[in-house]
Amino acid sequence: AIAAPGVGVNSAWRDGGYFTLSGTSMAAPHVAGVAALLWSADPSLLGQVDDTEYILTRTARRVDSTACGSAGWPNNTYGYGYVDALQAVQAVREPATVAGQVSQVFCGGVAAPVPDARLTFIHSATGVTTTVAAATGLISATLPPGPYTITAAAPQISTVLTQTMRLWGNQENTLDFVFDRSGLRCVFLPD
């Protein structure tokens, strides 16, 4: 839940006039308007209610409160805080940074970075493809926000890993790939 202006709001009234009203019927249009603004800013969000709610709650201006039996944030009075249209739009328009690691796990559960890893990001809404090298296994990229299908490959590994995720603008997105190579035949040498 989030909060929006709902007290003393000047509103259109029947017969072409205006009237000052209060209540949830005044606050709800503010939130609906920001949701519509988000869908206009990023059409890939159309109908994606969970993603839209995530953006609205993540970008709301935090308000701490212990009223109504709540402790801190989020709370029973303001939820996640006041809806913030600018922050919400920036979350879908500003560049998204991606950080993480491509690693492989061998028998015995030992993880190691994958040298010469290659990631391919395909923006699901636009079809734009971006390839990023992760030569030391570390992922570092800046991309437009939105939904992606991402693959990880390496020359010495025959498997290609794929995952889908939405990259959020104005924040660091964590992305990790792990190649499970524990099925390879292990040879243990005596000490």
C-alpha positions in Angstrom: 0.0 0.0 0.0 1.1 3.6 -0.6 -0.4 6.9 0.3 -1.5 9.8 -2.0 -3.1 13.2 -1.5 -6.7 12.7 -0.3 -7.7 15.6 1.9 -9.2 18.8 0.6 -8.6 17.9 -3.1 -10.3 20.1 -5.7 -12.2 17.8 -8.0 -14.5 18.1 -11.0 -18.2 18.0 -10.1 -21.4 17.3 -11.9 -22.8 20.0 -14.2 -19.2 21.3 -15.0 -18.4 22.7 -11.5 -15.7 21.9 -9.0 -15.9 20.7 -5.4 -13.4 20.1 -2.6 -13.5 16.5 -1.4 -11.6 14.2 0.9 -11.2 10.4 1.1 -9.8 7.4 -0.7 -11.9 8.4 -3.7 -9.6 11.4 -4.0 -6.3 9.5 -3.3 -6.9 6.6 -5.6 -6.9 8.7 -8.8 -3.4 10.0 -7.9 -2.0 6.5 -7.7 -3.9 5.4 -10.9 -2.5 8.5 -12.7 1.1 7.6 -11.7 0.5 4.0 -12.9 -0.8 5.3 -16.2 2.3 7.6 -16.4 4.5 4.5 -15.8 2.8 2.6 -18.6 3.2 5.5 -20.9 6.9 5.8 -20.0 7.5 2.1 -20.5 4.9 0.3 -22.6 6.4 -3.1 -21.7 4.7 -2.6 -18.3 1.2 -2.5 -19.7 -0.9 -5.0 -17.8 2.1 -6.0 -15.6 0.4 -5.3 -12.3 3.1 -6.9 -10.0 5.9 -5.0 -11.7 3.9 -1.8 -11.6 3.2 -2.3 -7.9 6.9 -3.0 -7.2 7.9 0.2 -8.8 5.3 2.3 -7.0 6.2 0.8 -3.6 10.0 0.9 -4.2 10.0 4.6 -5.3 7.4 5.9 -2.8 8.7 8.6 -0.4 9.2 6.7 2.8 7.2 7.8 5.9 7.9 6.2 9.2 4.9 5.8 11.6 4.1 3.9 14.7 0.4 4.9 14.6 -2.3 2.3 14.0 -0.4 -0.6 15.6 2.5 -0.4 13.2 6.2 -0.2 13.8 8.4 1.9 11.5 8.2 1.2 7.7 6.2 -0.1 5.9 3.3 0.7 8.2 -0.4 0.6 8.6 -0.8 4.4 8.2 1.2 5.3 5.0 2.2 1.8 3.7 5.5 2.3 1.8 5.0 6.1 1.8 3.8 8.8 -0.6 3.5 8.0 -4.3 6.4 9.8 -6.2 5.7 10.1 -9.9 9.2 11.4 -10.7 11.0 8.6 -9.0 8.7 6.0 -10.5 9.3 7.3 -14.0 13.1 7.4 -13.4 13.0 3.8 -12.4 11.8 2.8 -15.9 13.7 5.5 -17.9 17.1 6.0 -16.2 19.9 3.5 -17.1 20.1 0.3 -15.2 23.4 -0.9 -13.8 24.1 -4.7 -13.7 26.7 -6.3 -11.4 27.3 -9.9 -10.6 29.4 -13.0 -11.4 29.6 -15.9 -13.8 31.0 -18.9 -12.0 31.3 -22.6 -12.2 31.0 -25.3 -9.5 33.2 -28.4 -9.8 33.0 -31.7 -7.9 33.5 -31.0 -4.2 31.4 -27.8 -4.4 34.3 -25.5 -5.2 33.2 -22.4 -7.1 35.5 -20.6 -9.5 35.0 -17.6 -11.9 34.5 -18.5 -15.5 37.2 -16.9 -17.7 36.1 -15.4 -21.0 32.4 -15.5 -20.2 30.1 -13.8 -22.6 26.6 -12.4 -21.8 23.9 -11.6 -24.3 21.1 -9.3 -23.2 18.0 -9.3 -25.4 15.5 -6.6 -24.5 12.2 -8.4 -24.6 10.2 -5.3 -25.6 12.5 -3.7 -28.2 14.5 -6.8 -29.4 17.7 -4.8 -29.0 20.6 -7.2 -28.3 23.7 -6.2 -26.3 26.7 -8.5 -25.7 28.9 -8.0 -22.6 32.2 -9.6 -22.0 32.9 -10.9 -18.5 36.5 -11.8 -19.1 37.3 -12.5 -15.4 33.8 -13.8 -14.6 32.7 -10.4 -13.2 29.6 -8.8 -14.7 29.5 -5.1 -15.1 27.1 -3.3 -17.5 24.8 -0.3 -18.0 21.7 -0.9 -20.1 18.3 0.6 -20.7 15.8 -0.6 -18.1 13.2 -3.2 -19.0 12.5 -6.9 -19.4 15.4 -9.0 -20.7 16.3 -12.5 -21.7 19.9 -13.0 -20.7 22.2 -15.9 -21.8 25.7 -16.7 -20.4 28.2 -18.7 -22.5 31.9 -19.5 -22.3 34.2 -21.1 -24.9 35.3 -24.0 -22.7 31.7 -24.9 -21.5 29.2 -26.5 -23.9 26.2 -25.5 -21.8 24.5 -22.1 -22.3 22.5 -20.7 -19.3 19.5 -18.5 -19.8 17.4 -16.4 -17.4 14.8 -13.7 -17.7 14.6 -10.6 -15.5 13.5 -7.0 -15.5 16.3 -4.5 -15.0 15.3 -1.5 -13.0 16.7 2.0 -13.7 18.3 4.2 -11.2 19.6 1.2 -9.2 22.1 -1.7 -9.3 20.6 -5.0 -10.5 22.3 -8.2 -9.3 22.8 -11.0 -11.9 24.6 -14.2 -11.2 25.1 -17.3 -13.4 26.5 -20.6 -12.1 27.5 -23.4 -14.4 27.1 -26.7 -12.5 30.1 -28.9 -13.6 30.0 -31.2 -10.6 28.9 -34.0 -12.9 32.3 -34.1 -14.5 34.4 -37.1 -13.5 36.4 -36.2 -10.4 39.8 -37.7 -9.7 41.1 -37.4 -6.1 44.8 -37.8 -5.6 46.0 -39.1 -2.3 47.9 -36.7 0.0 
